[in-house]
Amino acid sequence: MNLENFLENYHMHIFIWLGIAIIAILLENLIKKHVIGLWFAVSAGFSLLLALMHLKFTIQFIAFFVISVIFILINELYFKKTNKG
């Protein structure tokens, strides 16, 4: 399978995001120190919705990356604030 077929194969994208979400949830359950795995699962779920809408994989990946970074930053800022007070 070449890159052009991968970028247009929406069924594969659905399984990729579903797999990432499941792996993130499993890792979150194994590592209970931080909540970061949860945010990757949420981001993968959102990207899964984008894949179901047949948007390009680059848009799905950018959305996954941006949402993950935003949630992780909010998470870190929140826990820094609660640990100080």
Biopython code that builds the backbone (N, CA, C, O; Angstrom):
import numpy as np
from Bio.PDB.StructureBuilder import StructureBuilder

atoms = [
    (1, "MET", "N", (0.856, -1.176, 0.000)),
    (1, "MET", "CA", (0.000, 0.000, 0.000)),
    (1, "MET", "C", (0.900, 1.236, 0.000)),
    (1, "MET", "O", (1.797, 1.371, 0.832)),
    (2, "ASN", "N", (0.645, 2.113, -0.930)),
    (2, "ASN", "CA", (1.448, 3.336, -0.988)),
    (2, "ASN", "C", (0.768, 4.448, -0.192)),
    (2, "ASN", "O", (-0.344, 4.291, 0.313)),
    (3, "LEU", "N", (1.465, 5.564, -0.100)),
    (3, "LEU", "CA", (0.991, 6.676, 0.732)),
    (3, "LEU", "C", (-0.325, 7.249, 0.231)),
    (3, "LEU", "O", (-1.176, 7.623, 1.038)),
    (4, "GLU", "N", (-0.509, 7.324, -1.063)),
    (4, "GLU", "CA", (-1.749, 7.891, -1.609)),
    (4, "GLU", "C", (-2.956, 7.036, -1.235)),
    (4, "GLU", "O", (-4.014, 7.567, -0.899)),
    (5, "ASN", "N", (-2.800, 5.715, -1.293)),
    (5, "ASN", "CA", (-3.909, 4.837, -0.893)),
    (5, "ASN", "C", (-4.188, 4.952, 0.593)),
    (5, "ASN", "O", (-5.345, 4.919, 1.013)),
    (6, "PHE", "N", (-3.135, 5.087, 1.396)),
    (6, "PHE", "CA", (-3.329, 5.220, 2.840)),
    (6, "PHE", "C", (-4.087, 6.491, 3.171)),
    (6, "PHE", "O", (-4.973, 6.475, 4.026)),
    (7, "LEU", "N", (-3.755, 7.598, 2.508)),
    (7, "LEU", "CA", (-4.400, 8.861, 2.809)),
    (7, "LEU", "C", (-5.875, 8.867, 2.434)),
    (7, "LEU", "O", (-6.641, 9.670, 2.966)),
    (8, "GLU", "N", (-6.282, 7.988, 1.530)),
    (8, "GLU", "CA", (-7.682, 7.945, 1.117)),
    (8, "GLU", "C", (-8.438, 6.750, 1.689)),
    (8, "GLU", "O", (-9.638, 6.624, 1.449)),
    (9, "ASN", "N", (-7.783, 5.881, 2.429)),
    (9, "ASN", "CA", (-8.414, 4.692, 2.981)),
    (9, "ASN", "C", (-8.993, 5.022, 4.357)),
    (9, "ASN", "O", (-8.319, 4.867, 5.375)),
    (10, "TYR", "N", (-10.240, 5.475, 4.378)),
    (10, "TYR", "CA", (-10.847, 5.962, 5.610)),
    (10, "TYR", "C", (-11.137, 4.843, 6.602)),
    (10, "TYR", "O", (-11.163, 5.078, 7.810)),
    (11, "HIS", "N", (-11.353, 3.635, 6.105)),
    (11, "HIS", "CA", (-11.609, 2.521, 7.021)),
    (11, "HIS", "C", (-10.374, 2.227, 7.867)),
    (11, "HIS", "O", (-10.487, 1.904, 9.050)),
    (12, "MET", "N", (-9.206, 2.342, 7.262)),
    (12, "MET", "CA", (-7.976, 2.124, 8.015)),
    (12, "MET", "C", (-7.792, 3.222, 9.059)),
    (12, "MET", "O", (-7.306, 2.957, 10.158)),
    (13, "HIS", "N", (-8.174, 4.437, 8.725)),
    (13, "HIS", "CA", (-8.048, 5.547, 9.668)),
    (13, "HIS", "C", (-8.921, 5.314, 10.893)),
    (13, "HIS", "O", (-8.518, 5.609, 12.018)),
    (14, "ILE", "N", (-10.109, 4.787, 10.670)),
    (14, "ILE", "CA", (-11.019, 4.510, 11.780)),
    (14, "ILE", "C", (-10.387, 3.500, 12.733)),
    (14, "ILE", "O", (-10.436, 3.674, 13.950)),
    (15, "PHE", "N", (-9.792, 2.441, 12.176)),
    (15, "PHE", "CA", (-9.157, 1.437, 13.027)),
    (15, "PHE", "C", (-7.911, 1.971, 13.717)),
    (15, "PHE", "O", (-7.612, 1.580, 14.846)),
    (16, "ILE", "N", (-7.181, 2.860, 13.053)),
    (16, "ILE", "CA", (-5.997, 3.457, 13.672)),
    (16, "ILE", "C", (-6.398, 4.270, 14.898)),
    (16, "ILE", "O", (-5.819, 4.100, 15.971)),
    (17, "TRP", "N", (-7.385, 5.151, 14.746)),
    (17, "TRP", "CA", (-7.788, 6.002, 15.878)),
    (17, "TRP", "C", (-8.443, 5.190, 16.986)),
    (17, "TRP", "O", (-8.258, 5.484, 18.167)),
    (18, "LEU", "N", (-9.198, 4.181, 16.614)),
    (18, "LEU", "CA", (-9.798, 3.302, 17.615)),
    (18, "LEU", "C", (-8.710, 2.556, 18.384)),
    (18, "LEU", "O", (-8.796, 2.404, 19.603)),
    (19, "GLY", "N", (-7.697, 2.097, 17.675)),
    (19, "GLY", "CA", (-6.580, 1.412, 18.322)),
    (19, "GLY", "C", (-5.799, 2.325, 19.250)),
    (19, "GLY", "O", (-5.429, 1.921, 20.352)),
    (20, "ILE", "N", (-5.546, 3.557, 18.811)),
    (20, "ILE", "CA", (-4.828, 4.516, 19.656)),
    (20, "ILE", "C", (-5.636, 4.821, 20.910)),
    (20, "ILE", "O", (-5.077, 4.912, 22.003)),
    (21, "ALA", "N", (-6.939, 4.977, 20.762)),
    (21, "ALA", "CA", (-7.788, 5.261, 21.927)),
    (21, "ALA", "C", (-7.764, 4.097, 22.910)),
    (21, "ALA", "O", (-7.668, 4.312, 24.118)),
    (22, "ILE", "N", (-7.848, 2.880, 22.413)),
    (22, "ILE", "CA", (-7.846, 1.708, 23.295)),
    (22, "ILE", "C", (-6.493, 1.564, 23.998)),
    (22, "ILE", "O", (-6.439, 1.289, 25.197)),
    (23, "ILE", "N", (-5.409, 1.750, 23.254)),
    (23, "ILE", "CA", (-4.076, 1.650, 23.855)),
    (23, "ILE", "C", (-3.884, 2.737, 24.904)),
    (23, "ILE", "O", (-3.324, 2.476, 25.968)),
    (24, "ALA", "N", (-4.341, 3.951, 24.618)),
    (24, "ALA", "CA", (-4.199, 5.045, 25.580)),
    (24, "ALA", "C", (-4.986, 4.766, 26.855)),
    (24, "ALA", "O", (-4.507, 5.053, 27.952)),
    (25, "ILE", "N", (-6.180, 4.215, 26.723)),
    (25, "ILE", "CA", (-6.985, 3.883, 27.901)),
    (25, "ILE", "C", (-6.328, 2.767, 28.710)),
    (25, "ILE", "O", (-6.308, 2.818, 29.940)),
    (26, "LEU", "N", (-5.794, 1.765, 28.022)),
    (26, "LEU", "CA", (-5.113, 0.683, 28.732)),
    (26, "LEU", "C", (-3.873, 1.197, 29.465)),
    (26, "LEU", "O", (-3.634, 0.831, 30.615)),
    (27, "LEU", "N", (-3.092, 2.038, 28.805)),
    (27, "LEU", "CA", (-1.912, 2.603, 29.456)),
    (27, "LEU", "C", (-2.295, 3.504, 30.623)),
    (27, "LEU", "O", (-1.596, 3.550, 31.635)),
    (28, "GLU", "N", (-3.389, 4.208, 30.481)),
    (28, "GLU", "CA", (-3.867, 5.066, 31.574)),
    (28, "GLU", "C", (-4.228, 4.230, 32.790)),
    (28, "GLU", "O", (-3.969, 4.635, 33.924)),
    (29, "ASN", "N", (-4.821, 3.071, 32.561)),
    (29, "ASN", "CA", (-5.170, 2.192, 33.679)),
    (29, "ASN", "C", (-3.945, 1.566, 34.323)),
    (29, "ASN", "O", (-3.943, 1.293, 35.524)),
    (30, "LEU", "N", (-2.901, 1.335, 33.531)),
    (30, "LEU", "CA", (-1.680, 0.752, 34.084)),
    (30, "LEU", "C", (-0.843, 1.784, 34.833)),
    (30, "LEU", "O", (-0.257, 1.481, 35.872)),
    (31, "ILE", "N", (-0.790, 3.001, 34.302)),
    (31, "ILE", "CA", (0.016, 4.069, 34.907)),
    (31, "ILE", "C", (-0.953, 5.082, 35.495)),
    (31, "ILE", "O", (-1.442, 5.954, 34.777)),
    (32, "LYS", "N", (-1.231, 4.986, 36.757)),
    (32, "LYS", "CA", (-2.249, 5.839, 37.376)),
    (32, "LYS", "C", (-1.669, 7.091, 38.011)),
    (32, "LYS", "O", (-2.359, 7.790, 38.753)),
    (33, "LYS", "N", (-0.405, 7.376, 37.725)),
    (33, "LYS", "CA", (0.213, 8.545, 38.327)),
    (33, "LYS", "C", (-0.230, 9.836, 37.641)),
    (33, "LYS", "O", (-0.467, 10.842, 38.310)),
    (34, "HIS", "N", (-0.342, 9.816, 36.332)),
    (34, "HIS", "CA", (-0.741, 11.001, 35.572)),
    (34, "HIS", "C", (-1.983, 10.675, 34.760)),
    (34, "HIS", "O", (-2.318, 9.508, 34.559)),
    (35, "VAL", "N", (-2.660, 11.711, 34.300)),
    (35, "VAL", "CA", (-3.905, 11.549, 33.540)),
    (35, "VAL", "C", (-3.666, 11.775, 32.051)),
    (35, "VAL", "O", (-4.614, 12.020, 31.305)),
    (36, "ILE", "N", (-2.433, 11.699, 31.616)),
    (36, "ILE", "CA", (-2.099, 12.064, 30.238)),
    (36, "ILE", "C", (-2.702, 11.090, 29.229)),
    (36, "ILE", "O", (-3.145, 11.518, 28.163)),
    (37, "GLY", "N", (-2.729, 9.807, 29.532)),
    (37, "GLY", "CA", (-3.298, 8.822, 28.611)),
    (37, "GLY", "C", (-4.749, 9.107, 28.285)),
    (37, "GLY", "O", (-5.209, 8.843, 27.174)),
    (38, "LEU", "N", (-5.464, 9.645, 29.251)),
    (38, "LEU", "CA", (-6.869, 9.994, 29.026)),
    (38, "LEU", "C", (-7.000, 11.039, 27.927)),
    (38, "LEU", "O", (-7.901, 10.958, 27.093)),
    (39, "TRP", "N", (-6.111, 12.009, 27.925)),
    (39, "TRP", "CA", (-6.201, 13.074, 26.923)),
    (39, "TRP", "C", (-5.860, 12.559, 25.523)),
    (39, "TRP", "O", (-6.420, 13.033, 24.535)),
    (40, "PHE", "N", (-4.947, 11.594, 25.437)),
    (40, "PHE", "CA", (-4.679, 10.982, 24.134)),
    (40, "PHE", "C", (-5.887, 10.192, 23.657)),
    (40, "PHE", "O", (-6.186, 10.174, 22.463)),
    (41, "ALA", "N", (-6.582, 9.542, 24.578)),
    (41, "ALA", "CA", (-7.785, 8.796, 24.213)),
    (41, "ALA", "C", (-8.892, 9.742, 23.738)),
    (41, "ALA", "O", (-9.588, 9.450, 22.766)),
    (42, "VAL", "N", (-9.050, 10.870, 24.425)),
    (42, "VAL", "CA", (-10.050, 11.864, 24.009)),
    (42, "VAL", "C", (-9.696, 12.417, 22.631)),
    (42, "VAL", "O", (-10.570, 12.568, 21.778)),
    (43, "SER", "N", (-8.437, 12.714, 22.417)),
    (43, "SER", "CA", (-7.998, 13.247, 21.123)),
    (43, "SER", "C", (-8.185, 12.217, 20.012)),
    (43, "SER", "O", (-8.588, 12.562, 18.901)),
    (44, "ALA", "N", (-7.892, 10.958, 20.314)),
    (44, "ALA", "CA", (-8.091, 9.902, 19.327)),
    (44, "ALA", "C", (-9.577, 9.727, 19.021)),
    (44, "ALA", "O", (-9.947, 9.459, 17.878)),
    (45, "GLY", "N", (-10.423, 9.876, 20.030)),
    (45, "GLY", "CA", (-11.861, 9.804, 19.796)),
    (45, "GLY", "C", (-12.353, 10.919, 18.885)),
    (45, "GLY", "O", (-13.193, 10.696, 18.012)),
    (46, "PHE", "N", (-11.829, 12.112, 19.091)),
    (46, "PHE", "CA", (-12.196, 13.225, 18.221)),
    (46, "PHE", "C", (-11.690, 12.988, 16.802)),
    (46, "PHE", "O", (-12.401, 13.265, 15.836)),
    (47, "SER", "N", (-10.478, 12.481, 16.672)),
    (47, "SER", "CA", (-9.943, 12.173, 15.344)),
    (47, "SER", "C", (-10.721, 11.046, 14.688)),
    (47, "SER", "O", (-10.855, 11.010, 13.465)),
    (48, "LEU", "N", (-11.231, 10.128, 15.490)),
    (48, "LEU", "CA", (-12.090, 9.071, 14.963)),
    (48, "LEU", "C", (-13.359, 9.659, 14.359)),
    (48, "LEU", "O", (-13.814, 9.219, 13.303)),
    (49, "LEU", "N", (-13.923, 10.648, 15.028)),
    (49, "LEU", "CA", (-15.102, 11.319, 14.469)),
    (49, "LEU", "C", (-14.774, 12.012, 13.150)),
    (49, "LEU", "O", (-15.578, 12.002, 12.218)),
    (50, "LEU", "N", (-13.595, 12.608, 13.079)),
    (50, "LEU", "CA", (-13.174, 13.244, 11.827)),
    (50, "LEU", "C", (-12.988, 12.214, 10.720)),
    (50, "LEU", "O", (-13.289, 12.484, 9.558)),
    (51, "ALA", "N", (-12.492, 11.030, 11.081)),
    (51, "ALA", "CA", (-12.335, 9.960, 10.096)),
    (51, "ALA", "C", (-13.695, 9.465, 9.610)),
    (51, "ALA", "O", (-13.860, 9.132, 8.437)),
    (52, "LEU", "N", (-14.670, 9.421, 10.526)),
    (52, "LEU", "CA", (-16.018, 9.017, 10.123)),
    (52, "LEU", "C", (-16.665, 10.036, 9.189)),
    (52, "LEU", "O", (-17.557, 9.695, 8.412)),
    (53, "MET", "N", (-16.214, 11.280, 9.268)),
    (53, "MET", "CA", (-16.711, 12.320, 8.366)),
    (53, "MET", "C", (-15.907, 12.373, 7.073)),
    (53, "MET", "O", (-16.110, 13.269, 6.253)),
    (54, "HIS", "N", (-14.992, 11.418, 6.881)),
    (54, "HIS", "CA", (-14.180, 11.287, 5.673)),
    (54, "HIS", "C", (-13.300, 12.501, 5.404)),
    (54, "HIS", "O", (-13.109, 12.894, 4.253)),
    (55, "LEU", "N", (-12.767, 13.090, 6.465)),
    (55, "LEU", "CA", (-11.809, 14.168, 6.287)),
    (55, "LEU", "C", (-10.423, 13.574, 6.052)),
    (55, "LEU", "O", (-10.179, 12.412, 6.379)),
    (56, "LYS", "N", (-9.535, 14.351, 5.500)),
    (56, "LYS", "CA", (-8.196, 13.856, 5.183)),
    (56, "LYS", "C", (-7.442, 13.480, 6.447)),
    (56, "LYS", "O", (-7.681, 14.022, 7.527)),
    (57, "PHE", "N", (-6.513, 12.524, 6.278)),
    (57, "PHE", "CA", (-5.740, 12.043, 7.427)),
    (57, "PHE", "C", (-4.876, 13.140, 8.021)),
    (57, "PHE", "O", (-4.655, 13.165, 9.232)),
    (58, "THR", "N", (-4.385, 14.043, 7.193)),
    (58, "THR", "CA", (-3.562, 15.127, 7.733)),
    (58, "THR", "C", (-4.369, 16.004, 8.679)),
    (58, "THR", "O", (-3.849, 16.454, 9.700)),
    (59, "ILE", "N", (-5.625, 16.250, 8.355)),
    (59, "ILE", "CA", (-6.501, 17.032, 9.239)),
    (59, "ILE", "C", (-6.760, 16.255, 10.522)),
    (59, "ILE", "O", (-6.760, 16.831, 11.610)),
    (60, "GLN", "N", (-6.978, 14.968, 10.400)),
    (60, "GLN", "CA", (-7.207, 14.130, 11.578)),
    (60, "GLN", "C", (-5.990, 14.151, 12.494)),
    (60, "GLN", "O", (-6.125, 14.285, 13.711)),
    (61, "PHE", "N", (-4.799, 14.018, 11.907)),
    (61, "PHE", "CA", (-3.581, 13.984, 12.703)),
    (61, "PHE", "C", (-3.301, 15.329, 13.362)),
    (61, "PHE", "O", (-2.901, 15.384, 14.525)),
    (62, "ILE", "N", (-3.512, 16.413, 12.621)),
    (62, "ILE", "CA", (-3.303, 17.751, 13.190)),
    (62, "ILE", "C", (-4.271, 17.981, 14.346)),
    (62, "ILE", "O", (-3.885, 18.521, 15.382)),
    (63, "ALA", "N", (-5.523, 17.575, 14.173)),
    (63, "ALA", "CA", (-6.506, 17.719, 15.248)),
    (63, "ALA", "C", (-6.093, 16.888, 16.458)),
    (63, "ALA", "O", (-6.194, 17.360, 17.591)),
    (64, "PHE", "N", (-5.634, 15.668, 16.238)),
    (64, "PHE", "CA", (-5.170, 14.810, 17.335)),
    (64, "PHE", "C", (-4.021, 15.476, 18.083)),
    (64, "PHE", "O", (-4.014, 15.509, 19.314)),
    (65, "PHE", "N", (-3.062, 15.998, 17.351)),
    (65, "PHE", "CA", (-1.896, 16.620, 17.963)),
    (65, "PHE", "C", (-2.272, 17.871, 18.750)),
    (65, "PHE", "O", (-1.861, 18.032, 19.899)),
    (66, "VAL", "N", (-3.057, 18.758, 18.130)),
    (66, "VAL", "CA", (-3.418, 20.023, 18.771)),
    (66, "VAL", "C", (-4.270, 19.788, 20.012)),
    (66, "VAL", "O", (-4.025, 20.398, 21.053)),
    (67, "ILE", "N", (-5.251, 18.925, 19.918)),
    (67, "ILE", "CA", (-6.121, 18.658, 21.063)),
    (67, "ILE", "C", (-5.329, 18.005, 22.194)),
    (67, "ILE", "O", (-5.529, 18.338, 23.362)),
    (68, "SER", "N", (-4.440, 17.087, 21.859)),
    (68, "SER", "CA", (-3.608, 16.449, 22.882)),
    (68, "SER", "C", (-2.744, 17.474, 23.604)),
    (68, "SER", "O", (-2.674, 17.480, 24.833)),
    (69, "VAL", "N", (-2.094, 18.330, 22.845)),
    (69, "VAL", "CA", (-1.217, 19.337, 23.449)),
    (69, "VAL", "C", (-2.015, 20.283, 24.333)),
    (69, "VAL", "O", (-1.583, 20.603, 25.440)),
    (70, "ILE", "N", (-3.169, 20.733, 23.866)),
    (70, "ILE", "CA", (-3.986, 21.657, 24.653)),
    (70, "ILE", "C", (-4.431, 21.016, 25.958)),
    (70, "ILE", "O", (-4.314, 21.628, 27.020)),
    (71, "PHE", "N", (-4.945, 19.778, 25.890)),
    (71, "PHE", "CA", (-5.411, 19.113, 27.113)),
    (71, "PHE", "C", (-4.265, 18.817, 28.074)),
    (71, "PHE", "O", (-4.437, 18.929, 29.288)),
    (72, "ILE", "N", (-3.101, 18.443, 27.554)),
    (72, "ILE", "CA", (-1.960, 18.160, 28.432)),
    (72, "ILE", "C", (-1.481, 19.436, 29.099)),
    (72, "ILE", "O", (-1.151, 19.427, 30.285)),
    (73, "LEU", "N", (-1.438, 20.529, 28.357)),
    (73, "LEU", "CA", (-1.036, 21.803, 28.964)),
    (73, "LEU", "C", (-2.024, 22.251, 30.036)),
    (73, "LEU", "O", (-1.614, 22.696, 31.108)),
    (74, "ILE", "N", (-3.311, 22.139, 29.757)),
    (74, "ILE", "CA", (-4.322, 22.488, 30.751)),
    (74, "ILE", "C", (-4.186, 21.585, 31.965)),
    (74, "ILE", "O", (-4.294, 22.046, 33.101)),
    (75, "ASN", "N", (-3.951, 20.299, 31.728)),
    (75, "ASN", "CA", (-3.782, 19.345, 32.819)),
    (75, "ASN", "C", (-2.582, 19.705, 33.688)),
    (75, "ASN", "O", (-2.687, 19.706, 34.915)),
    (76, "GLU", "N", (-1.462, 20.005, 33.076)),
    (76, "GLU", "CA", (-0.261, 20.346, 33.838)),
    (76, "GLU", "C", (-0.446, 21.655, 34.604)),
    (76, "GLU", "O", (-0.041, 21.756, 35.762)),
    (77, "LEU", "N", (-1.046, 22.644, 33.974)),
    (77, "LEU", "CA", (-1.276, 23.913, 34.663)),
    (77, "LEU", "C", (-2.247, 23.739, 35.833)),
    (77, "LEU", "O", (-2.063, 24.354, 36.883)),
    (78, "TYR", "N", (-3.260, 22.922, 35.663)),
    (78, "TYR", "CA", (-4.233, 22.687, 36.724)),
    (78, "TYR", "C", (-3.578, 21.996, 37.917)),
    (78, "TYR", "O", (-3.782, 22.398, 39.062)),
    (79, "PHE", "N", (-2.786, 20.951, 37.643)),
    (79, "PHE", "CA", (-2.168, 20.223, 38.741)),
    (79, "PHE", "C", (-1.073, 21.035, 39.421)),
    (79, "PHE", "O", (-0.844, 20.871, 40.620)),
    (80, "LYS", "N", (-0.397, 21.900, 38.687)),
    (80, "LYS", "CA", (0.574, 22.791, 39.333)),
    (80, "LYS", "C", (-0.147, 23.762, 40.267)),
    (80, "LYS", "O", (0.342, 24.075, 41.353)),
    (81, "LYS", "N", (-1.315, 24.233, 39.829)),
    (81, "LYS", "CA", (-2.088, 25.163, 40.632)),
    (81, "LYS", "C", (-2.637, 24.482, 41.889)),
    (81, "LYS", "O", (-2.598, 25.068, 42.971)),
    (82, "THR", "N", (-3.144, 23.264, 41.761)),
    (82, "THR", "CA", (-3.712, 22.566, 42.904)),
    (82, "THR", "C", (-2.636, 22.080, 43.868)),
    (82, "THR", "O", (-2.887, 21.981, 45.069)),
    (83, "ASN", "N", (-1.448, 21.776, 43.366)),
    (83, "ASN", "CA", (-0.368, 21.332, 44.256)),
    (83, "ASN", "C", (0.194, 22.500, 45.078)),
    (83, "ASN", "O", (0.681, 22.295, 46.190)),
    (84, "LYS", "N", (0.131, 23.716, 44.537)),
    (84, "LYS", "CA", (0.608, 24.876, 45.295)),
    (84, "LYS", "C", (-0.362, 25.250, 46.409)),
    (84, "LYS", "O", (0.054, 25.652, 47.496)),
    (85, "GLY", "N", (-1.650, 25.115, 46.134)),
    (85, "GLY", "CA", (-2.657, 25.571, 47.096)),
    (85, "GLY", "C", (-3.098, 24.474, 47.935)),
    (85, "GLY", "O", (-3.945, 24.666, 48.807)),
]
sb = StructureBuilder()
sb.init_structure("model")
sb.init_model(0)
sb.init_chain("A")
sb.init_seg("    ")
for serial, (resi, resn, name, xyz) in enumerate(atoms, 1):
    if name == "N":
        sb.init_residue(resn, " ", resi, " ")
    sb.init_atom(name, np.array(xyz, "f"), 0.0, 1.0, " ", f" {name:<3s}", serial, name[0])
structure = sb.get_structure()
